[in-house]
C-alpha cells in the first residue's frame, strides 16, 4: 500500500549501486581507489594521480560520469567507464511531507531496502542516515524495531545516501575545476568554478539500524563524509545515535570523534528493559558511566539523551526528577531531547499529552539542563522519529510473536 505524500521528482533507479562486473568506487578510501586502479592496469604514479582526481569529482563535485571529469585526459575516460562506476542507491519511492520533510525508500543491488530522511529547518538541514537493513534491537516504541535485521550496509551504501541527498537537493558546486596541467586543449571550460551554499548541513546516524553494531562500515563512511577534500562536513555537525552498545562507545569517540546521542527513554531498569531491550545486556548505570567517559564530551559538545514520551509509562514528574539526578550523579555535559511518540500501525503506546510533555521539560530546565521538545516532522509520510520501516518488509518472527502475545493479553 502506498504511503501518502507528494512524490519527489528526483530521478529513480537509473544507476545501480553495483555495475555488474564493474567496480563501484563509492565508499572506497583513497588508497582503495588507487589500488583498484592499479589492479585494473594503471602504473603506480598514474593510479595515484587518477585516484586523487576521481576522489575530488565524486565527493566534492557529485559527478557520476567519468566523461564529465574534465581534468582527466579524454583517452582515459572510456577506460575508466569500462571498468568502474560511481554509483548511487536505487530510489524506490521518494516522498515530501507537508512540512518539507523528505523520505526516500532506497534499494541496494541485492534488492534489500532501507530508508533515509531529510529534515529542513530555518538554520540547518539534517539528513537521517541508515546503517543497517532492519534492526536487531526490537525497541518497543520503534517501527524499525519490528523488522528483522537483514544485513549491515556497506560504507558505500551509507555514503551513497549522503551523495543521493545532495543530488536531490541540487546543491553540488556548479562549473568545473579542471587544472590546465592535465586537461585537453578542447576542454575550454576549466576554472569556472563556484561553490554554492549547502542545504544539507548536518548528518545523524539515526535512521534504520544500530550504528555501533556496524562499526567499521559506519566509521569508514563518516571518515569520507568528514574528509576536507571531499564532502567536508565537520565532525561537530555529525551525530551518531546509539541505543547503548557500551563496549563500542569509547572506540566511537576515539576513532570517529563525532557527537554522541543516546536513546535513553527511561530512568529505571524495569521500564527501560521493556522499551529498550538492550538494557538487559548493558544497564543504565553501565551506559551512563560510558557516557561520562566518552572522549571529547564537554559543555561545548554535550551528549544528547533521546527520550520518547510515552503516556503513563515514562512521563511522570518523578521520572523527570530521576533523569536530572542521574545526569548530575554522573556529571554529564548533557541535554535531553524530548520526543513526542510518533504512532505507527500496531503500536501499543500512546503519546504523552502536550501538557505532560511540557511539565516534564520544565522540571529538567529548572535544574539547569536543556530539555527542548522536538517538533514531530514528516508524520504524514511515516518519516518521523521511530517510524522508519521498509514498506515491502514482511513481519518478522519477533513482530508476529509480539502481536500474538498482545492479542492473548487483550483476550484475558
N, C-alpha and C positions, 0 to 999 in steps of 0.2 A: 504493500500500500504506500502510495506516495505521501511523504510528509509535506504539509502545506508550506508555501513560501515562494517568494519571487525567485525565478531562475536566473542565476548569474550568467552573463553572456560569454564567460571565458570558454575558449575552445576546449573540447573534451576529447580525450582518447586518441590524440594524434601522434603522440610519441610514447612508445612503450618504455618502461623503466630499463629493461634489458633489450639489447639489439640483436637477438638471435645469436650468431657466432661473434658478433662484435662486443667489445668490452665497454661497459658504461663507466666513464671516468668520474662521475659524480660520487663523492664520498671517499675517494682515494686521497691519501696525503700527497704532498708534493713529491716525496720520494716514491710513492706508489705509482704516480703518473709517469715519472721518469723511468721507473723500472718497467712499466708496461710498454713504453715507447722503445726501450732498449730491446725488450723481448721480441717486439714486432720487427726489429731490424735496424733501428737507428743507432749510430755510434754514441758514445757517452757524452761527448760535447754537444752534439745536436739534440740529444734527448733532454739534456739539462736546459738548453735554451727553449726548446719547444714546450717543455712542461711548465716553465715559468710563464710563457705566453698564454698557454691554454688555461692555466690557473686564473690568470687575470680576466680572460674573456668569460670564463664560466661563472666566477664568483663576484667580480666587480662590475661586469657588464651584462650578465644574464644571457649571453649568446649560446644558442644550442647548435648552430650550423657552422661547421668549420669553414665554409665558403665566406662567412661574414667576419672571420678573424683576419683582418686586413693587414696585420703586420707579419703574418705567416706567408711565406712565398706561395704563389698560386700553384706551382707544381707540387707542393707538399700537401695542399688541402684535399685533393681526391684520395691521396694515400691514407690520410687520417680518416676520411669519411668511410673508406672501405673496411677499416679495422676497429673504429671506435664510435661511440655515440656520447652525447651529453644529454642524459635522459631526464624525464620528468615522470612523476606518478601519473597514471591514467585517471582522469576525473570521471567518476560515475555520475555523480549529481553535485550541482553547486547551487546553493540557496542563499537568499538575502532576507534577513528579518526586517520587520517594520522599523526596528530601531537601528538598522545599519549593520548589525552583526552578520557575518558571512560564515557559512559552513560548507565544507567540501567533503563528500564521500569519495575516497580515493581507492584505487585498486593497484596492487602490485602485479608484477609479471606472472606470478603464480595464481592470480585471481583473488588473493586474500584482500579484504577490505578494511580500511581504517579511516578515521576522520580527523580533520583539523578545523579550527575556528579562528576567525579574525574579529577582534572587538575594537572598533574605532571609538576614541574619546577625543575631547577637545584638545588635550595636551599630549596625547600619545595614541599609538595603535599597537595592540598586543596580539600576537599570534600564539594560540594554544596548540602545542605540537604533541603528537602521539609518539610513544616509544615502543609500543607493542601492538600486535593484533589481538585484541581481547585483553583480559586481565586475570590474574590468578588470586587476587586478594579477597574477592567477594564481600566488599564493604556493603552493608545492607542498604544504605541510602543511595547508592550509586548505580545508575543504569548499566554502566560498563561492567560493574562487578557481577552482573548476571550472565555475562558472556564467559565462555571457556577461553583460556589462554591458548591461542593457536601457535604463535611464534613471536620471537623478537623481530623488530625492524632493524635493518642494517643501517650503518651510518649514512649510506647513500639515500636510503628511503626517508631517513629523518631530515637530512639536509634538503632533500628534494621537496619537502613540504615548504620550507622557507623560500626556496627558489620559485616554486609554483605560486606562492602567495605574492611575491614581488612581481611575477608575470601578470597575475590577475589585477594587481593594483596599478600596474603600468608605471612603476617608479624606478626602473633601471635608468642609469645615466644615458643621455642621448648623444649622438655624434660618434666619432671614432677617436681612438687614441693610439694610432699607429706611429711607430718610430720610423724615421726616414732611413735608418740604417738597414732595415730588413723588409722594406716594402717595395713592391714592384712599381716601375715608373708609371704604369697606367692607373694605379690606385692614387688618385689625386685628392682624396678627402681626408688625409691624415691631419691630425692636430685640431680638428673642430669638435672639441670635447667639452661638454658642460655637465656638472654634477647637480642633479635635482634634489630637492628635499625629500625626506623619507616619510611615508605614512606609517610603515612598519618600524616602530621604534623599540619594541620590547618583545621578548620571547619568554614564554613559560612552558616548561616541560610538565604539562598538567593536562594533557589530552588522555587518550586511551593508554592504559598500562602503568606499571610502576617503573620509573626510570632507573632506579638503583638495582633492579633485577635484570637490567640490560646495560650494565655499567660501561663496558668497553665501547660499545657502539654509540651510546649517548655521549661519552667522553670524546670520541673521535669526531662526531658530528659537531659538537659545540666548539671544539678546537678550530674547525673550519669556519664556523659562524663568527668566531671572535678574531680570526686572523686579520691583521691590519691591512694586508694586501688583497683581501677578498671582501667578504660581506661586512667585515669591520664593525661588528656590533660589540659594544663594551660589555664586559662581564657584569658590570653594575646594572645593565639592562636585561640580564638573563636570570631567570629564577628556575630552580629545579625543585619540584614538589615531590615529597615522599610521604608514604603512609607510616614510615618509621622503620626502615630497614637499617637498624642501628649499626651493624658491622661495616656498612659501606659509607656511612655518613662522613667520617673523618677523611676517607680517601676522596670523596667528592669535593670536600673543601680544599684539600691539598692539591689534587691533580686537575680539577676543573676550576674551582675558585669562584663559582657563581653564587648568587643569593640563594638562600635556603628557605623553603616553605614546608611546613609540616602539617599534615592532615591530622589534627588532634581530635576534635569533635566530641570529646567527653573528658571528664576530670576524675573519674573513678573507674576501677577495674571492671566492675560488673557491666556498666553501660558501654564502656569502650570495647570490651570483649565482644559485645553484641554488634555494635556499629562498625568497628574496625577489627575484624578477627585476628589480624596480625598482632594485636595487643597481647594475645595469649602466648606469643613467642617472645616479643620484646615489649615489656610492660612500660607503663607511663614513667616510672622513676628512671628506668634504664634509658628511655627515649629522651627525657629531659636532661639527663646527665650528658648524653651525646650532643644535645643541642648546646649545652653550656661549653662543651669542648670544641665546637665547630670552628675550624680555622677561619679567621677573618671576620667573625661576627663581632660587631661593636655597635655603638649607638648610631653611627652613620650607616651601618649595614645591618639592620635589625633582622632577626629571624621572624618570619611571618607564621603565625599559627592560624590555620584554616579551621573554622568552627561552624558547621552547618547547624542551623537552628531547627530543632525537631520538637514539635508540640508535646509537652508533658513528658519529655524524655531526657533532655539535657539543657533545658532553658530556664531553670529556676534561679531566683536570686542567690540561693546557696551555691548553685553551680558556678555562677559568676564570681562569687567571693572566693570559692576554692580555686578557680582559674587564676585569680590575682595572687592568691597565696603561693601557688606552685611557681608562677613566674618569678615572684620575689624570692622564694626559697632558693631557687637555682640561679638567682642573679642574672636573669636572661635579658639581653637587649632585644626586646620583642615588641611586636604589635600583633593584634588579633583581628583577622578579617572575619566578620560575622556574615554568614551566607544564608539567606532565607532558603529553605529547602525548595528545590525545583522538582515538582512532581513529574512522574512518568508512569506509563501504564503498568499497573500491577504493584506499584509501590505501597508499602504498608504504613508509611509515616505521613504525617501532615506537617505543614509549615507552622511554626510559631506565629502568633498574631503580631502585627506590626508594633502594637503597644508593648508586647512582651519582649520583642527583639530590642526595642528602644530602651526599655528598662534595664535589660541585660547589658547593653552597651554603656549606659550611663554609669553603672556600678564600676565597670572597668576603667572608664575615663576618669572617674572621680579618684581613682587610685593611681593616677599618673601614667596609665598605659593606654596607648591609642587603640581604639576599637571601632573602626568605621564599619558601617553596614553596607555590604556590597549590593549594588543595584542589579537585580537579575537581568541578564541580557540574552536575547535570542531564544526566549522560551517558545515562541510561536513556531520555530523550526527545530525544536529539540536540540538547541545548541548551548544551553545554559550549563553551568557547573553541575556535574553529576549526571547529565542526560545523554552523553555520547554513547552511541551504540550503532554498529552497522545494521542497517535496515534489513539486510539479506541474511543475517545470522540466525541460525536456528537456536531454540532454547538449549542451554547447557544442562547437563545432568544435575548440577547444583541448583539451577533455576527450577527445573521440574520437581526436584525433591522439596525445594522451599515452598513452591506453590501447593504441593500435596500436603505438606505439613501444616500450612496456614489454613487450608480448607478443613483439615481434620480438627484443628483448634476451633475454627468457627462453628463447626457442627457439634462441638462439645464432646 
